[in-house]
Amino acid sequence: MPLVDAGVVEPDRDAGPVEPADAGRQRFDAGSPDAGFTTATVDTWCGSRALASCLRQVRCLSLSEAEVPGCVARTLETGCDQVATSAGVDAGRLAFDASVALSCLNAFARGSCSDEPAACGQVFSGLVPADGGCVTAAECGPGAYCDTFGATCPYRCFAFRQALEPCDFFRRCAPGLACFRGDAGVEVCQPTRPPDAGCVDFDECGDEGVCLSGTCVQRRADAGEPCGVRSGYPFCGTEFFCRQDAPGMTGEDPPPGTCQRRAGLGGVCAGTGTCLPSLRCSTVITTGTCLPKARRGERCTAFNDCEDGLFCSNLTTRCEPYPGDGGSCDFDTGSQGRCQPGFFCDFSALDDRRCQRRRAAGEECGYDQMCLSNECEFGRRPDGGFGGTCGVPCSLKADAGL
C-alpha cells in the first residue's frame, strides 16, 4: 500500500506553473518596487545580499515584511565579513564583478525559495597566487586554497595537491580528486570513484557520493531521478521528497522511489516536511493544506511552523520571538537553543540554559558563537591559565594589511 502522497497540489493555488520552485506569489520586490536592485557595490555587498535573501523569504511566505530588519540583522551576524570583503578588493586580493553581483541580488526575486542563485557563486574571484597571503578563503586564485586554520594572520595560499601527491586535512587535493589510501597504504590524491564503483574509504566517492557497503552511491538526486536506492541514498534536494512505496510486511527497506516536488501553497500535505521548506502544513498527522508560515502570536504545532526569527513555544503553542538577554533557550521551551541577534545560548548550564550577550575581544569563551567576532581562540591566557578568549577577525588585525 503506498504512503500518503504529499506531492499532489491544487493547480489553481500552487505557484509551481509560474515558477517551478516558487512557493508563493511575487508579493514584495527585491529592492525598489519597480526594478528590484539597480546597483551593486562591493562596500555595500554584505547588507545588500542579506536584504535580498530576506526579501525572498517575504516572497516565499516565510517572513512578514515588518520582520525584514530583524532578518537582515540575523543574517549579517553569522554571514559575510564586510570589512574583509572591501579590504580584499581594495588590496587587489579579490576581484568583484558588479554586473554578476546585480544578477545575483535580483535572482533572489524569482525561482527557488531555498537554493542560492547560481550567479552568487561567481561575484568574487580570488587573485592571490600560491604562497601569497590571504585573509579569507575566497582570496586565493585558481589552483590554490587559503589555509584559514593557520595560526598566523594573514593566512597563506597553498597550491592544491595533484594526483598521487601526499595529502591530508591541511594538504588538500585539486577539484576532481579525493584524498584516500593508495596501493602503498599512504593517503594520496586520486580521482574520485563514480557511482556503482567499488570503494573502501569514505572519501573515495567525492563530495557527490558516499561509500556504502563497498560501493559508491550518489549522494543527491534531482527532480525525477531515483532516490532511496540504498540506505536512503540518494537524498532529494530541499524542495523535493522521495516518493516511494511503503516497505513490505517483512520489514525490508522500501523500494527505490523518485524525487518529486513538495507541495506548494494550497497543496495537499501530510505533516512536517511535506510542503516546500518556506511553507507549513496545517496538520501534524492527518492530511492538510500547505499554508504560509505562522506569524508572531499565531498558533503553531511544530518547531518549523513559524516565520523566520520566531519559534513555536512549547508553553503557549504560539509563535514567539527568540529569547534575549537572560531568556530561557532550553530545548524544552521549543527555541532549540537559539537566541536573538547579539546573544548566544549558554550550553554550559545543562538544566537551565539562558541567552547571554555575545562577548567582545579579550573576554573568555568556550566556542566561536559566544564571540561577536565568531572567533574563540584557545591558548595561554595572561593569568597563566589555558582556555578560550574571544579574538579579533584577521581582517581587523594590523598584519592583515599584508
C-alpha positions as CSV (number, residue, x, y, z in Angstrom):
1,M,0.0,0.0,0.0
2,P,1.6,3.4,-1.0
3,L,2.4,6.0,1.6
4,V,0.3,9.2,1.8
5,D,1.2,11.3,-1.2
6,A,2.2,14.8,-0.3
7,G,3.1,15.8,-3.8
8,V,-0.4,16.4,-5.2
9,V,-1.3,20.1,-5.5
10,E,-4.3,22.1,-6.5
11,P,-3.4,23.6,-9.9
12,D,-5.2,26.8,-9.3
13,R,-3.5,27.5,-6.0
14,D,0.0,26.2,-6.5
15,A,2.6,28.6,-7.8
16,G,4.6,25.9,-9.5
17,P,3.4,26.5,-13.0
18,V,4.5,30.1,-12.8
19,E,7.9,29.5,-11.2
20,P,8.7,25.7,-10.9
21,A,10.4,26.1,-7.5
22,D,8.5,29.1,-6.2
23,A,6.4,28.7,-3.0
24,G,4.2,31.7,-3.5
25,R,3.3,34.8,-5.4
26,Q,5.6,37.8,-6.1
27,R,4.4,40.0,-3.2
28,F,7.4,42.1,-2.4
29,D,10.1,43.2,-4.9
30,A,13.7,42.8,-4.0
31,G,14.8,46.4,-3.8
32,S,12.8,49.2,-5.4
33,P,9.2,48.4,-6.2
34,D,9.6,48.7,-9.9
35,A,13.0,47.3,-10.9
36,G,14.5,45.4,-7.9
37,F,18.1,46.2,-7.2
38,T,19.6,48.7,-9.6
39,T,23.2,48.9,-8.3
40,A,25.6,46.6,-6.6
41,T,28.8,47.8,-4.9
42,V,31.5,46.0,-3.0
43,D,31.2,48.3,0.0
44,T,27.5,47.5,0.5
45,W,27.7,43.9,-0.6
46,C,27.0,42.1,2.7
47,G,24.0,44.2,3.5
48,S,22.6,44.0,0.0
49,R,22.9,40.3,-0.1
50,A,21.3,39.9,3.3
51,L,18.4,42.1,2.3
52,A,17.9,40.2,-1.0
53,S,17.8,36.9,0.9
54,C,15.3,38.2,3.5
55,L,13.1,39.7,0.8
56,R,13.0,36.3,-0.9
57,Q,11.6,35.0,2.4
58,V,8.8,37.6,2.1
59,R,8.1,36.4,-1.4
60,C,8.1,32.8,-0.3
61,L,5.6,33.5,2.5
62,S,8.0,32.6,5.3
63,L,8.5,36.1,6.6
64,S,6.4,39.2,7.2
65,E,7.5,42.5,5.6
66,A,7.7,44.1,9.0
67,E,10.2,41.4,10.1
68,V,12.7,42.1,7.3
69,P,15.1,44.3,9.5
70,G,15.4,41.6,12.1
71,C,16.1,39.0,9.4
72,V,18.9,41.2,8.0
73,A,20.4,41.6,11.4
74,R,20.4,37.8,12.0
75,T,21.9,37.2,8.5
76,L,24.7,39.7,9.0
77,E,25.6,38.3,12.4
78,T,26.9,35.0,11.0
79,G,27.3,35.8,7.4
80,C,29.7,37.8,5.2
81,D,32.5,39.9,6.6
82,Q,32.1,43.3,5.0
83,V,35.5,44.7,6.3
84,A,37.4,41.7,4.9
85,T,35.4,41.9,1.6
86,S,36.1,45.6,1.0
87,A,39.7,45.3,2.1
88,G,40.3,42.4,-0.2
89,V,39.1,44.2,-3.2
90,D,40.9,47.4,-2.3
91,A,44.2,45.5,-1.9
92,G,43.8,43.6,-5.1
93,R,43.4,40.2,-3.5
94,L,39.8,39.9,-4.7
95,A,38.0,40.8,-8.0
96,F,34.4,42.0,-7.7
97,D,32.1,41.8,-10.8
98,A,29.3,44.4,-10.3
99,S,27.2,43.1,-13.1
100,V,27.2,39.5,-11.8
101,A,26.6,40.8,-8.3
102,L,23.5,42.6,-9.6
103,S,22.3,39.5,-11.3
104,C,22.8,37.6,-8.0
105,L,20.8,40.1,-6.0
106,N,17.8,40.2,-8.4
107,A,17.8,36.4,-8.8
108,F,16.5,36.1,-5.3
109,A,13.2,37.6,-6.5
110,R,12.3,34.6,-8.6
111,G,12.7,30.8,-8.6
112,S,13.8,28.7,-5.7
113,C,13.0,29.6,-2.1
114,S,16.0,27.8,-0.6
115,D,18.8,27.3,-3.1
116,E,21.4,30.0,-3.7
117,P,21.1,31.6,-7.1
118,A,23.9,30.4,-9.4
119,A,25.2,33.9,-10.1
120,C,26.0,34.4,-6.4
121,G,28.9,32.0,-6.5
122,Q,30.6,34.0,-9.3
123,V,30.5,37.5,-7.8
124,F,34.1,37.3,-6.4
125,S,37.2,35.6,-7.8
126,G,40.5,35.2,-5.9
127,L,43.7,36.9,-7.2
128,V,46.3,35.7,-4.8
129,P,48.7,33.1,-6.1
130,A,50.1,30.1,-4.2
131,D,52.4,31.2,-1.3
132,G,50.7,34.6,-1.1
133,G,49.0,36.0,1.9
134,C,45.2,35.7,2.2
135,V,42.6,36.9,4.8
136,T,39.5,35.0,3.6
137,A,39.0,31.7,1.8
138,A,37.8,33.5,-1.4
139,E,41.1,35.4,-2.0
140,C,43.3,32.6,-3.4
141,G,43.4,32.3,-7.2
142,P,42.7,29.3,-9.4
143,G,44.7,26.2,-8.3
144,A,45.2,27.4,-4.7
145,Y,43.3,27.5,-1.4
146,C,43.5,29.6,1.7
147,D,44.5,27.7,4.9
148,T,42.3,29.6,7.3
149,F,43.2,27.2,10.1
150,G,46.7,28.6,10.3
151,A,47.8,30.3,13.5
152,T,49.1,33.4,11.7
153,C,47.4,36.4,10.1
154,P,47.5,36.8,7.2
155,Y,46.8,33.2,6.3
156,R,48.6,31.5,3.4
157,C,47.5,30.3,-0.1
158,F,48.7,26.8,-0.9
159,A,48.7,25.1,-4.2
160,F,46.2,22.2,-4.5
161,R,47.9,18.7,-4.4
162,Q,47.8,16.9,-7.6
163,A,47.3,13.2,-8.5
164,L,49.4,10.8,-6.4
165,E,50.8,13.5,-4.2
166,P,50.5,13.0,-0.4
167,C,47.5,14.7,1.2
168,D,45.7,15.2,4.5
169,F,43.2,17.6,6.1
170,F,45.6,20.5,5.6
171,R,47.1,19.4,2.2
172,R,44.1,19.5,0.0
173,C,43.5,17.8,-3.3
174,A,42.7,19.6,-6.5
175,P,39.0,19.6,-7.7
176,G,38.0,16.2,-9.0
177,L,40.5,14.4,-6.8
178,A,40.0,13.0,-3.3
179,C,42.4,12.0,-0.5
180,F,42.4,8.3,0.3
181,R,44.8,5.4,0.7
182,G,46.6,4.1,-2.3
183,D,48.2,0.8,-3.0
184,A,51.1,1.6,-0.7
185,G,48.7,2.3,2.2
186,V,49.5,6.1,2.2
187,E,46.9,8.7,1.6
188,V,47.4,10.4,-1.8
189,C,45.2,12.4,-4.1
190,Q,43.3,10.2,-6.5
191,P,40.4,10.5,-8.9
192,T,37.0,10.1,-7.2
193,R,35.0,7.0,-7.9
194,P,31.8,7.2,-10.0
195,P,28.5,5.7,-8.8
196,D,28.4,1.9,-8.6
197,A,32.2,1.7,-8.4
198,G,33.9,-0.3,-5.6
199,C,35.2,1.7,-2.6
200,V,36.7,1.3,0.8
201,D,37.4,4.8,2.1
202,F,34.5,7.2,2.7
203,D,36.3,10.0,0.7
204,E,36.7,7.8,-2.4
205,C,33.3,8.8,-3.7
206,G,33.9,12.5,-3.5
207,D,31.5,15.3,-2.5
208,E,28.8,13.9,-4.7
209,G,28.9,10.3,-3.4
210,V,29.0,8.2,-0.3
211,C,30.7,4.8,0.2
212,L,28.1,2.2,1.4
213,S,28.8,-1.5,1.8
214,G,31.8,-1.2,-0.6
215,T,30.0,0.6,-3.4
216,C,29.9,4.3,-4.3
217,V,26.3,5.6,-4.2
218,Q,25.2,9.0,-5.5
219,R,24.6,11.4,-2.5
220,R,21.9,13.6,-4.0
221,A,19.2,13.3,-6.7
222,D,17.3,15.9,-8.7
223,A,13.7,16.1,-9.8
224,G,12.5,12.8,-11.4
225,E,15.7,10.9,-10.6
226,P,15.8,7.7,-8.5
227,C,16.1,8.2,-4.7
228,G,16.3,5.9,-1.7
229,V,18.1,3.3,-3.6
230,R,20.4,2.2,-0.8
231,S,20.2,3.1,2.9
232,G,18.2,6.2,2.0
233,Y,20.6,7.4,-0.7
234,P,20.4,9.3,-2.9
235,F,18.6,12.0,-1.0
236,C,16.4,14.5,-2.7
237,G,17.0,18.3,-2.6
238,T,15.4,20.5,0.0
239,E,12.4,21.3,-2.2
240,F,11.7,17.7,-3.2
241,F,10.7,14.5,-1.4
242,C,11.3,10.9,-2.3
243,R,8.0,9.3,-3.5
244,Q,8.3,5.6,-2.9
245,D,6.0,2.8,-1.8
246,A,5.9,1.6,1.8
247,P,8.1,-1.3,2.8
248,G,6.7,-4.8,2.8
249,M,5.3,-6.7,5.7
250,T,8.6,-8.4,6.5
251,G,10.3,-5.1,7.4
252,E,12.7,-4.8,4.4
253,D,13.7,-1.4,3.1
254,P,11.2,0.3,0.9
255,P,11.8,0.1,-2.9
256,P,13.6,2.9,-4.7
257,G,11.4,6.0,-5.5
258,T,11.7,9.2,-7.5
259,C,12.3,12.8,-6.4
260,Q,9.2,14.9,-6.8
261,R,8.5,18.5,-5.8
262,R,7.0,19.1,-2.4
263,A,3.5,20.6,-2.3
264,G,3.3,24.4,-2.8
265,L,0.8,26.9,-1.5
266,G,-2.6,25.3,-1.1
267,G,-1.3,21.9,-2.0
268,V,-2.1,18.7,-0.1
269,C,0.3,17.8,2.7
270,A,0.7,15.2,5.5
271,G,2.6,16.8,8.3
272,T,6.0,18.3,8.9
273,G,8.3,18.2,5.8
274,T,5.7,17.6,3.2
275,C,5.4,21.2,2.0
276,L,8.0,23.3,0.4
277,P,10.5,24.5,3.1
278,S,9.1,28.0,3.2
279,L,5.6,26.8,4.0
280,R,3.9,24.8,6.8
281,C,1.3,22.0,6.8
282,S,-2.0,22.8,8.5
283,T,-1.9,19.5,10.4
284,V,0.7,17.3,12.0
285,I,-0.7,13.8,11.3
286,T,-3.7,13.9,9.1
287,T,-3.9,15.2,5.5
288,G,-3.9,19.0,5.4
289,T,-3.1,22.0,3.3
290,C,0.2,23.9,2.8
291,L,0.0,27.4,4.3
292,P,2.3,30.4,4.8
293,K,4.4,30.3,7.9
294,A,2.6,31.4,11.1
295,R,3.2,35.0,12.3
296,R,4.0,36.3,15.8
297,G,1.3,35.3,18.2
298,E,-0.4,32.8,15.9
299,R,-0.9,29.2,16.9
300,C,1.6,26.6,15.8
301,T,2.0,22.9,16.2
302,A,5.6,22.1,15.0
303,F,9.0,23.6,15.5
304,N,9.2,24.8,11.9
305,D,5.7,26.3,11.6
306,C,6.8,29.9,12.4
307,E,8.2,32.7,10.4
308,D,12.0,33.3,10.4
309,G,13.1,34.7,13.8
310,L,10.2,33.1,15.7
311,F,9.8,29.7,17.3
312,C,6.9,27.6,18.3
313,S,6.7,27.8,22.1
314,N,6.0,24.5,23.9
315,L,4.5,26.5,26.7
316,T,1.9,28.6,24.7
317,T,1.8,26.7,21.3
318,R,2.1,30.1,19.7
319,C,4.9,31.7,17.6
320,E,7.2,33.9,19.8
321,P,10.4,35.8,19.2
322,Y,13.6,34.0,20.1
323,P,14.6,34.9,23.7
324,G,17.0,37.8,24.5
325,D,19.3,38.6,27.5
326,G,18.5,36.1,30.3
327,G,15.7,34.4,28.4
328,S,15.4,30.6,28.5
329,C,16.8,28.9,25.4
330,D,16.4,25.4,26.8
331,F,15.3,22.8,24.3
332,D,12.2,22.2,26.5
333,T,10.9,25.7,25.6
334,G,11.0,25.0,21.8
335,S,13.6,27.6,21.0
336,Q,16.1,24.8,20.1
337,G,19.0,26.7,21.7
338,R,18.6,29.8,19.6
339,C,18.6,33.5,20.8
340,Q,18.0,36.9,19.3
341,P,20.9,38.6,17.4
342,G,23.7,39.7,19.8
343,F,23.1,36.8,22.2
344,F,24.2,33.2,22.4
345,C,22.7,30.2,24.3
346,D,24.9,29.2,27.2
347,F,25.1,25.4,26.9
348,S,27.3,25.0,29.9
349,A,24.2,25.1,32.1
350,L,22.7,21.7,31.4
351,D,19.4,22.2,33.3
352,D,18.7,25.9,32.8
353,R,20.2,27.3,29.5
354,R,19.9,31.1,29.2
355,C,20.7,33.6,26.5
356,Q,23.7,35.8,27.2
357,R,25.2,38.7,25.3
358,R,27.9,37.7,22.8
359,R,31.3,38.6,24.1
360,A,33.8,41.2,23.0
361,A,37.5,40.7,22.1
362,G,39.6,39.6,25.1
363,E,36.7,38.0,27.0
364,E,36.7,34.4,27.9
365,C,34.8,31.9,25.6
366,G,34.2,28.3,25.0
367,Y,33.3,28.2,21.3
368,D,33.1,30.6,18.4
369,Q,29.4,31.6,18.6
370,M,30.0,33.1,22.1
371,C,32.0,35.9,20.5
372,L,31.0,38.9,18.5
373,S,33.8,38.1,16.2
374,N,32.8,34.5,15.8
375,E,36.3,33.6,16.7
376,C,37.2,31.9,20.0
377,E,41.0,31.4,20.2
378,F,42.4,28.8,22.6
379,G,45.8,29.3,24.2
380,R,47.6,30.6,27.3
381,R,45.8,33.5,29.0
382,P,47.5,36.5,30.6
383,D,46.9,35.0,34.1
384,G,48.8,31.8,33.1
385,G,45.8,29.6,32.6
386,F,44.7,27.9,29.4
387,G,41.4,28.4,27.7
388,G,39.4,30.3,25.1
389,T,39.5,34.0,24.5
390,C,37.4,36.0,22.0
391,G,39.7,37.2,19.3
392,V,39.7,39.7,16.5
393,P,39.0,38.7,12.9
394,C,42.1,38.5,10.7
395,S,40.6,41.3,8.6
396,L,40.9,43.7,11.6
397,K,44.4,42.8,12.6
398,A,47.3,45.1,11.8
399,D,49.3,42.5,10.0
400,A,46.3,41.7,7.7
401,G,47.3,44.7,5.7
402,L,49.9,42.5,4.1
